[in-house]
């Protein structure tokens, strides 16, 4: 039976800031970061909402996959294969002015008080179903990742909204929401090696990369992914750094009478997500 850490469940489909209740972590920092991220999204024409109706995420995914804009969701975010509930998961939808969903991000929390990722990776990836699937874990960090673990993924951006750095802010916003709601020890994801090599995984806010985890003969082909991770303390420091950079950029832009900067700005210029395995999207 899946273990769930007790937590406060918000109403489905609230505005992201309205859904945030800071139960854990530094409340002023987390509240401000989520508010600034939501503001930045609105300035780019996207309204963010916090949801747990994963059937709708599957529907959007199937529509966009048929159009060639996305790939099939990994099982951990598909209620047809995984035990998803409002207590252990969420997804963020971003809607344009017409009410169409143009960006997504999802998260799942695992409670592993007596186990670690190296033992859980295979079943986790396949949505909790043990059907003898193959998984080879050589990532050393997987042996130390346990407790309350947050997996962030399913980052997708519709083609006409790409190039606006949503792929950088969405993972951070999801992480900020998760560490505020659950007593998260680790935030993790699986990414393609090229994203680590190009520095893109670091742009998502992950501080560690450990090679590798392989899923031979998976529904998505023979996969080899890198485990990327960030501790809760490192995540707080990352949020604070982004806010300081934003404040400094805003002061500079005000002095130069130029458009203000926001959390979407980053020194990384190439943020293409080709090859990412975040909810099986390689085009975020």
C-alpha positions in Angstrom: 0.0 0.0 0.0 1.3 3.5 -0.9 2.3 5.5 2.1 1.1 9.1 2.2 2.4 11.9 4.4 -0.5 13.8 6.0 -1.1 17.2 4.4 -3.6 19.9 3.6 -5.4 19.3 0.3 -6.5 22.5 -1.5 -9.7 22.7 -3.6 -9.2 21.6 -7.2 -8.5 24.2 -9.9 -7.6 27.2 -7.7 -5.3 30.0 -8.8 -1.8 28.8 -7.8 -1.3 31.5 -5.1 -4.7 30.8 -3.6 -3.9 27.1 -3.4 -0.6 27.8 -1.5 -0.6 27.1 2.3 2.9 27.2 3.7 3.0 24.4 6.2 6.7 23.8 6.0 9.8 25.9 5.2 10.4 29.6 5.3 6.9 31.1 4.7 7.9 34.6 3.6 10.4 33.3 1.0 8.1 30.6 -0.4 5.0 32.9 -0.5 6.9 35.7 -2.2 8.5 33.3 -4.7 5.2 31.8 -5.7 3.6 35.2 -6.0 6.4 36.6 -8.1 6.3 33.5 -10.4 2.6 33.7 -10.8 2.9 37.4 -11.6 5.7 36.7 -14.2 3.5 34.1 -15.9 0.5 36.5 -16.0 2.8 39.2 -17.6 3.5 36.6 -20.4 -0.2 35.9 -20.9 -0.6 32.7 -18.8 -2.7 32.1 -15.7 -1.5 29.3 -13.5 -3.9 27.0 -11.7 -3.3 24.2 -9.2 -5.2 21.0 -9.9 -5.5 17.3 -9.0 -7.8 16.1 -11.8 -5.2 14.1 -13.6 -7.7 12.8 -16.1 -7.7 16.3 -17.6 -3.9 16.3 -17.9 -4.1 12.9 -19.7 -6.7 14.5 -22.1 -4.5 17.4 -22.9 -1.5 15.1 -23.3 -3.3 12.9 -25.8 -4.5 15.9 -27.8 -1.1 17.4 -28.0 0.6 14.0 -28.7 -1.8 13.6 -31.7 -0.6 17.0 -33.0 3.0 16.0 -32.6 3.6 18.6 -29.8 4.2 16.2 -26.9 4.8 12.6 -26.0 2.9 10.1 -24.0 2.9 10.8 -20.2 5.1 8.6 -18.1 3.0 6.3 -16.0 3.7 8.0 -12.7 1.5 11.0 -13.9 -1.2 8.9 -15.6 -4.1 7.7 -13.3 -4.7 4.8 -15.7 -1.4 3.3 -14.4 -0.6 5.1 -11.1 -2.2 5.7 -7.8 -2.6 9.5 -7.9 -4.6 11.3 -5.3 -5.1 14.9 -4.1 -3.0 13.9 -1.0 0.1 12.8 -2.9 0.2 14.7 -6.2 -0.8 17.8 -8.1 -0.5 19.4 -11.6 -0.3 23.0 -12.7 -2.1 24.2 -15.8 -1.3 27.4 -17.4 -4.1 28.9 -19.5 -4.0 31.7 -22.2 -6.5 34.4 -22.7 -8.8 32.0 -24.5 -8.8 29.5 -21.6 -6.7 27.0 -23.5 -4.0 25.1 -21.6 -0.6 26.1 -23.0 1.8 25.0 -20.2 1.8 22.2 -17.6 3.9 20.9 -14.8 3.2 18.0 -12.3 4.5 16.7 -9.1 4.3 13.5 -7.1 5.4 13.0 -3.5 6.7 9.7 -2.1 7.0 8.8 1.5 10.0 6.5 1.9 10.9 6.5 5.6 12.5 3.1 5.5 13.7 2.8 1.8 15.6 4.8 -0.8 15.3 5.6 -4.5 17.7 2.9 -5.6 15.1 0.4 -4.4 12.1 2.3 -5.6 13.1 3.7 -9.0 11.7 0.9 -11.1 8.2 0.7 -9.5 8.0 4.5 -9.2 8.7 5.0 -12.8 6.0 2.5 -13.8 3.4 4.1 -11.6 3.6 1.7 -8.7 3.0 -1.5 -10.8 5.5 -4.3 -10.4 5.2 -6.3 -13.6 8.8 -7.5 -13.8 10.0 -4.4 -15.7 13.7 -4.0 -16.0 15.6 -1.2 -14.3 19.3 -0.8 -13.8 20.4 1.8 -11.2 24.0 2.8 -11.1 23.4 6.4 -9.9 25.2 6.6 -6.5 22.9 9.4 -5.2 19.9 7.1 -5.5 21.2 5.2 -2.4 20.9 8.4 -0.2 17.6 9.8 -1.4 14.8 8.8 0.9 12.3 10.2 3.4 9.8 12.6 1.8 10.8 12.8 -1.9 9.3 15.1 -4.5 9.4 14.1 -8.1 8.8 17.0 -10.5 8.0 16.5 -14.2 5.4 16.7 -17.0 6.8 20.1 -18.0 5.2 21.0 -21.3 4.9 24.3 -23.2 2.8 24.7 -26.3 4.9 25.6 -29.4 3.7 29.2 -29.7 4.6 29.8 -26.0 8.1 28.4 -26.2 11.1 30.6 -26.0 9.7 32.5 -23.0 11.6 30.6 -20.3 8.6 28.7 -18.9 10.7 25.6 -18.7 12.9 27.3 -16.2 10.3 28.8 -13.9 7.7 26.0 -13.9 10.0 23.4 -12.2 10.9 25.9 -9.5 7.3 26.9 -8.9 6.2 23.3 -8.6 9.1 22.7 -6.2 8.3 25.8 -4.1 4.7 24.6 -3.9 5.8 21.1 -2.8 8.2 22.1 -0.1 5.6 24.5 1.3 3.0 21.7 1.5 5.0 18.6 2.4 8.2 18.3 4.6 10.2 17.5 1.5 13.8 16.1 2.0 14.7 15.9 -1.7 13.4 17.2 -5.0 14.3 14.9 -7.9 13.7 14.3 -11.6 15.0 12.1 -14.4 16.6 13.9 -17.4 18.4 12.9 -20.5 22.2 13.2 -20.3 22.4 16.0 -22.8 20.5 18.3 -20.5 23.1 17.9 -17.8 25.9 18.4 -20.3 24.4 21.6 -21.6 23.7 23.0 -18.1 19.9 22.9 -18.7 19.2 20.7 -15.7 21.0 23.2 -13.5 18.8 25.9 -15.0 15.9 24.0 -13.7 17.4 24.5 -10.2 18.8 21.0 -9.6 22.2 21.0 -7.9 23.3 17.4 -8.3 23.5 15.0 -11.2 24.2 11.3 -10.8 24.6 8.8 -13.6 22.5 6.8 -14.4 19.2 4.9 -14.3 18.3 2.7 -17.2 14.9 1.4 -18.2 15.5 -1.2 -21.0 12.5 -2.0 -23.3 10.3 0.7 -21.8 7.2 1.9 -23.6 9.4 4.9 -24.6 12.2 2.8 -25.8 15.5 1.9 -24.2 15.9 4.8 -21.8 19.0 5.9 -19.9 18.4 8.9 -17.7 20.4 11.0 -15.2 19.1 11.4 -11.7 19.1 15.1 -10.8 18.3 16.3 -7.3 18.2 19.2 -4.9 17.8 19.1 -1.1 15.2 21.2 0.5 17.8 23.6 1.9 19.4 24.0 -1.5 16.0 24.7 -3.0 15.4 27.5 -0.5 18.7 29.0 -1.3 18.0 28.8 -5.0 14.6 30.6 -4.6 16.3 33.3 -2.6 19.0 33.8 -5.2 16.5 34.1 -8.0 14.6 36.7 -6.0 17.8 38.7 -5.3 18.7 38.6 -9.0 15.2 39.8 -9.9 15.4 42.7 -7.5 18.8 43.7 -8.8 17.7 43.5 -12.4 14.6 45.5 -11.6 16.6 48.3 -10.0 19.0 48.3 -13.0 16.2 48.4 -15.5 14.3 51.1 -13.7 17.5 53.2 -13.7 17.9 52.6 -17.4 14.2 53.2 -18.1 13.9 49.9 -19.8 11.4 47.0 -19.4 11.7 45.3 -16.0 13.2 41.8 -15.6 11.5 38.9 -13.9 12.0 35.4 -12.7 12.0 34.1 -16.2 15.3 35.8 -16.9 18.4 33.7 -16.6 22.0 33.7 -17.7 21.5 30.4 -19.5 20.7 31.3 -23.1 20.0 27.8 -24.5 17.1 26.2 -22.6 15.8 23.8 -25.2 14.6 20.7 -23.5 15.2 18.3 -26.3 15.8 14.9 -24.7 14.2 15.6 -21.4 12.2 13.0 -19.6 9.8 15.1 -17.5 6.5 13.5 -18.0 7.9 12.2 -21.3 8.1 15.6 -22.9 11.2 16.3 -24.9 9.9 19.7 -26.2 9.3 21.8 -23.1 
